[in-house]
Amino acid sequence: MNSKIRSKVEMLFEEAPKTKKAFELKEELIVNLTEKYNDLVDLGKSPEDAYNSVIASIGDVDELIRGLKQSDVLNIEREEKERKKTAMVVAGAVGAYILSVILLILLTAVFRVDGVIAVLVLLLGVGSTTCVLIYHFMSKPSYLKADETLVEEFKEWKQGRTQRNQLSKSLISIMWTLIVAIYLLISFQFSIWAYSWIIFILGAVIEQIIKLIFDMRSMKEQ
């Protein structure tokens, strides 16, 4: 009769999401029903009457299953909201970097502002935008696993890797913007245009170091 109880509960949970939480709820229900069935039999009820009683006591599990499904939907909606927020922040930051460079060109070529002052304005804009980017990625919540399944572990790993890739690309973009600003500052200040281009070689080296740091971190977490 225990197998009959299990088969009945399995059938009731056919539409439930395949998560650890749903599995644990199902197993807990089977254990409780089995114990109740054994108690009724010990009290003198026939196996068939005891079975019918415990099955009737289950009630409607549809609401429970809807709650489990709704939890999954909320997780998806939260992820989509975070993705859109990140896209808006990154797009805004890229636009701010481009506008900073355009402003530098306007200040020096159109308004004849001193090159050092123009570069300082550029650094101010880039610095403010960088602070916004760093705050966004540092405050972004980590993925919260709904259960301990392999699928959830993969989702957690995938989101962590995506966040690291986004942060790495943002840092590299920021670095090259700063390198251009420093290049212009040094060139305007000391008029060493023939030699100041060397800073771009140093930038390429720094970029590879940043990528290596993030790659080593990823390998360490695997």
N, C-alpha and C positions, 0 to 999 in steps of 0.2 A: 504493500500500500504506500510505502514511502516513495517509491519510484513513481507511483501514480500522482502523488502530490507534487513531486518535482516536475513531472510532465505538464501538469496543469499550470503551474506558475511559469514555467518556460514559455508556454503558449501565451499567457497574459503579457509577458515582457517581450514579445516578438518585435513590437514597434518601438521599444525603448532604444535610445542611443547606445552604441557599443563602447561604453566607457567603464572605467573601473568603479566609479560611483554607482552606476546602474547595476553592475554585476554584484557589488557588495550588498546593495539594497535587496536584490533578488535572492541572494543566498541567505540573508538575514530573515527574510520572509519565509523561506522554505524551512529554516531551522525552527522558527517560532510555530509554524503550522504543524510541523512534525511533532514537536513537543506537546502542543495542544491536542493533537490526535492521540498520542500515547496516553495522555492524561484521561481523555474521554473513554478510551478502551479500558483503562485500569478501573474506571468508575462503573464499568459494566455495560457500556454501549457496544453495539455490534460494530465491526470494522466499517461496514457500509454507512451506518448512521453517523459514526464518528467522522468519516471522510466528508460526508455531505455537510456536517456542521462546520467543520473547519474551512471548507471551501466557501460556504455561505458567509463566513465571518470576514472573508477577504474584502468584500465590498468592491467599489469601483476604483481600479488602479489607473484609469485614464488620466485623472488629474495629476497623479504622481508622475506619469510618463510625460505629460505636457510640461511639467515643471523642469524635468531633466532636459527636454529639448529646448526649452526657453533659455536655460542656462548656457547651452551651446550657442544659441543665436546672439545672446548678449556678448559673449566673448568675441564673436565675429564682428559685431558692430563696434566694439571697443577697438579692435585692431584696425578696422577701416577708418575710424575717427583719428587714431594716432598716425596712420599713414598719410591722411590728408593734411594733418597738422604739420608733419615733417616736410611734406612737399611744399606747403606754403612758406615755411620758414626758410628752406633751402632756396626756393625760387626768389624770395625776397632778398636773401643774402647775396645771391648771384647778381641780381639787379642793382643792389647797393654797391657792389664792387665795380660793376661796369660804370655806374654813374660817378663813382669816385674818380675813375680814370678819365672820364669825359670832363669832369670838373677841373682836373689837373690841366688838361689840354687847353680848356677855355681860359683858365687863370693865367697860364703862361703865354699862350699864343694870341689871345684876343684882348685880355685886360692888362697884359704886360706886368703881371704881379711877379715879384721876386721868386726865383725858382725854389729857394729854400722854404719860403712861406707856403708856396703852392704844394710842395711835397708834404709839409707838416699838416696841411689841411687834408691831403689824401690819407696820411697815416691816421688822423683822427677819425675819418669816416670808416676806414678799414678796421681800426681797433674797435670801434663801437659795434660794427657788424659782427666781428669775430666774437666779441663777448656774448652777443645774442645767440650765435651758433653754439658756442661751448655750453652755455646755460641750457639750451634746448636739449642737446644730446646727453648732458650729465643728469638732467632732471627727468629724462624719459624713463617711464617705468619698465622694468624687465618683464618678460613674458611669464605669466603665472599659469603653471600647468593645472589643467582641470583634474587630472589624475596621473597615475604613474605608468601609463601605457607607453609603448615604443613610439607611437604616433605623436604623443604629447612631448616626449623627450626630443624628437626630431624637430618639432615646431619651436621648442625652446632654443635648441642649437641653431636653427635657421635664423630666428630673429636676432640672436646674439651676433651671428656672423654678419647679417645685414646691417645692424647698427654699427659694427666695427668698420665695415666697408664704407658706410656713409661718413663716419667720423674721419676715417683715413683720407677719403677724397676731399672732404671739407678742409682738413688741415693742410693738405697739399695745395689746394687752391689758394688758401690764405697765405701759405708760404711763398708761392710764386708772386702773388700780389705785393707782398712785403718786399720781395727781392727786387721787383721792378721799381718800387718806391725808393728803396735804398740805392739802387743803381742810378736813378735820376737825381737823388739828393747828392750823392757823391760826385756825380758827373757835373752837376751845376755848381756845386760848391768849390770843387778843385779843378774843374775843366780837364779831366783826365779821361776823355772819351775813348782814347786809344787803348786804355788798359782796364777801364772799369767793367768791361764786358766779362771779365774773368769771374765776376760774382755769379754769373749764370751757370758756370761749371760747378761752383760750390753748391748752387741750388739743386743741380742734378744729383749731386752726392747726398745732400740732405734728404732729398725725395726718396732715394733708395734706402736710406737709413730708416725713415719713417715706415716704409713698406715692410722692411725686415723686422722692425719691432712688432708690428701688427701680425705678421706671419708667425713669428715666434710665439706670440700670445695665443694665436689660434691653435698651433700645434700643441701647446702646453695644456689647453683645455680639452683636447680630443682624447 
